[in-house]
Amino acid sequence: MRRFLFVMAFFAVMVCSVNAQKTYVLLTGINNYGLTEKENLRYPVKDVKELKQVFSHQNYTIATLTGKYVTPQNIEEKLNAIIKLAKPTDRIIFYFSGHGGTGAVACYQGAPLFYDAIVSMLSKANTNQVFCFIDACHSGSALASTLAGTANLNGGKPVFMTACRPEETSADMPILENGLFTQSVLKGLRGKADANRDREVTLVELFKYVHADIVNKMSRFPADEQMHPQLIGSTALYNTVLTKW
């Protein structure tokens, strides 16, 4: 009898392990764009390294691309590999730190990766829990993109959290040694955003913290330098837990 109970308990553990939720993360950032010196940035690669550290503590499956490896082709390859692995109960997180313009982020040597292309790829995932964090200028223009806007209106995927509105630029501050948006995200994921103190940080808690933190930091700057992070996507995913601390 004891042996039977042990075998049943063993199989129960195995079933739980197989069905356990997994989170797949792709972190991307570019300092040197391979163009002129003025196009280079200081902190995106550091953003990636610190986010990797935070997500590693959550036992997430993490891939990174930095510098010259951040191309539309490489991002597509990595995301498609994740999409094939992710089951309906899993989560996918994509993070980009670098230059951006209206409707796209700028990959190495300025090659555009359009928000529509990101949505087109991620909409094929079996899971609805798909999140994109974009630390780039004009990143709020993801909402204006045809596919992203449609996904948002229909409660589809992915959810975008962006550094700023479509007409705004994304700032960094040397004293912080990160992009301003990423620095707030890092603090939030490490526990600062945990409003109800349950030791879990949800998507909506993170956004409220990041928005308030950035608006407060930028309040001393001119009106044309303001940043207002945006949350674009299905409200059904707002209470998704991103980190535990």
N, C-alpha and C positions, 0 to 999 in steps of 0.2 A: 504493500500500500504506500509506504513512504517513497519507494522508488518511483511508483506511478505519479505521485504528487510532485516529486522532483522533476520528472520528465515534463509534466504539464507546465510547471513553473518555468522551466527552461525554454519551452516553445513559446510561452506567453511573452517572455523577455525578448526572444528573437523576433516575434511578430511586431512588438512595439518598436524595436530598433529599426526594422525594415520600413515601418510606416512613420518614423519620426520625421518631423519637419526639418528640412535643410534650407539654409540660406546661401545663395550663390552671389558673390560680389565681384564686380569688375570696376577697378579704380584706375582712372587715367589722368595724366597731368603732363603739361609741357612747360619747361622753362626756356629752352633754346629752340627757336622756331626754324633755324637754319636759313634765315633771311638776313636782315640787317640787325645791328645791335639794338636799335630802338624797338624792334618787335619782341625782344626777349622779355621774359618775366622772371621774378625772383622766387616765388614760393609754391607754384603748383606741385612740383615734385615732393616738396616737404609736406604739402597737403596730403598727397597720396600716402607717404610713409606713415604719417600720424594716424590717418584713417585706417590704414591696414593694421596698425597696432591696436586701435580700439576694437575693430571687428574681429581680430584674432582672439581677443579675450572672450568673444561670444562663440568661439569654435565654428565660425563661418568658413565656407570654402571661398578663398580669395584669389583672384588673378589681378595682375597689375600691368599697365602699359605706361611707359614714360618716354619723353623726348621724341626721338625720330621714329620710335615704334608706334606712336599714336597716329595712325593713319585710318582713314575710313575703312579700308580693307581689313586691317588687323582688328579693329573694333567689331566689325561685322562678323569676322571669323570667331572671335571670342564669345560674342553674344549668342551667336547661333549654336556654339558648343554648349553654352549654359542652357539655352532654350531646350535643347535635346535632352538634357539631364533632368531638368526641373519637372517634378510631378505636381499635380493639382494642389497639394498641400504645402508645397515649398514656396520660397520667396526669392525674388531676383532684385538686386540693387545695382544700379549703374551710376557711377560718379565721374564727372568731368570737371577739371580745373584748368582754365587757360583762356585764350581769347575767344570772343564770340561776336557775332553780328546778327542782324535781323534774320530770323528763320534758321540759323545754323550755328554750330560751334566750329572753331577753326582748328583743324588738326595740323600736323607737322607741315611746314612750308606753306601754311595757309589753306590747305585743301579743306573744303567745307564738308561737314557732315550735317545734313539737314535734319531738323527735328522730325519732319515727315518720314525720313528714312529710319530714324530711331524707333518711331511709333510703329512703322510697318514691320520691323523686325520683332519687336517685343510683343506686339499684338498676337503673334503666333504662339506665344508660350501657353502651356497647358494650365498654368496658374494665373489667377487674377491679381496676385500680390506682387506687383511689379512697380518699382520705384526708381525714378531718375532724379539725381541731385546735380544741378548745373551751376557751377561757380564761374560765370562768364558774363561779359557785358551783353546787354539786350536779351538776356536769357528768358525774360518774361514773354518774349515773342513766340515761345513754344505754343502758347495758347492761340496765337493767330495763325499758326501753321494749319493747313487744311486737315490733315489726319489727326494731329494732336487736339485741335479744337473740336473735331467731331467726336473723338474718344472721350474728351472731357464732358461734352454735352450729353453723351449717351451713357455716362458712368462707366466707361471702358478703361482700358489700360494703355500705357502706364500712368501712374501719378507722377507729376513733375513738382519738385520743389526747386525754385530758381532764386538766384541771388538778388534779382531786381526786376523792375517793370520793363516792358519792351523798349521804352525810350531812355532808360537809365543805364549807367555804366557800373561795373562791379569793381569796387575799390580794394586795395590792400593797405595795410599800415605797417611800416617797418618795425615799430615797437612790438607788434603782435607776431611778426615773422610767419604769417599765414595770410591767405586771402581773408578778407573780413568775414565773408559769408562762411567759409570753411572753418574759421576759428570759432565762430558762434556754434556751428554744427558740432564741432568737436567737444566744446564745453557742454552742450546740451546732451549729447549721447553719453557723456561721462557721468551724467546725473543731475546737472544743473536744470535740465528741462523737466525733471520729475515733479510736477506740480502737486500731485496728491501723495507724494512720498511713499509710494508702494514699491519702490526700487525697480520700477520699469519705466522706460521712456517710450511713449507712443508717438506715432507720426504727428498727430495734432498737438501734443504737448511740445514736441520738438519745434514745430513751426511757430507756435505762439511765443516760445522762448526766443528763437532766432530773430523773429520779426521785431519783438520788443527790444532785444539787445542791440540790433543794428540801428534801428530808428533812434534809439537813445544815443549811441555813439556818433551818429551822423548829425545830430541836432545842432552841433556847433559849426557845421559846414554850410556853405552857400546853398541856396535852393536848387541850383542846377547840378549839384554834386550828391544829392540825396539818393538813398537806396531803400527800396521797399521790397523785401522778399515776397515771392508769390507761391501759393499752393494751388496746383491745378490738377484736378482729378476727382475720382469717385469718393464721395463722403463716406461710403460704406467701409473704406479702408482707413479712415482717420484714427481709429483706435488700435491699429496694428502695432504690436510691440516691436520696436527696432533694436533696443538693447536692454539688458538688465545689468544693474551695477551693485 
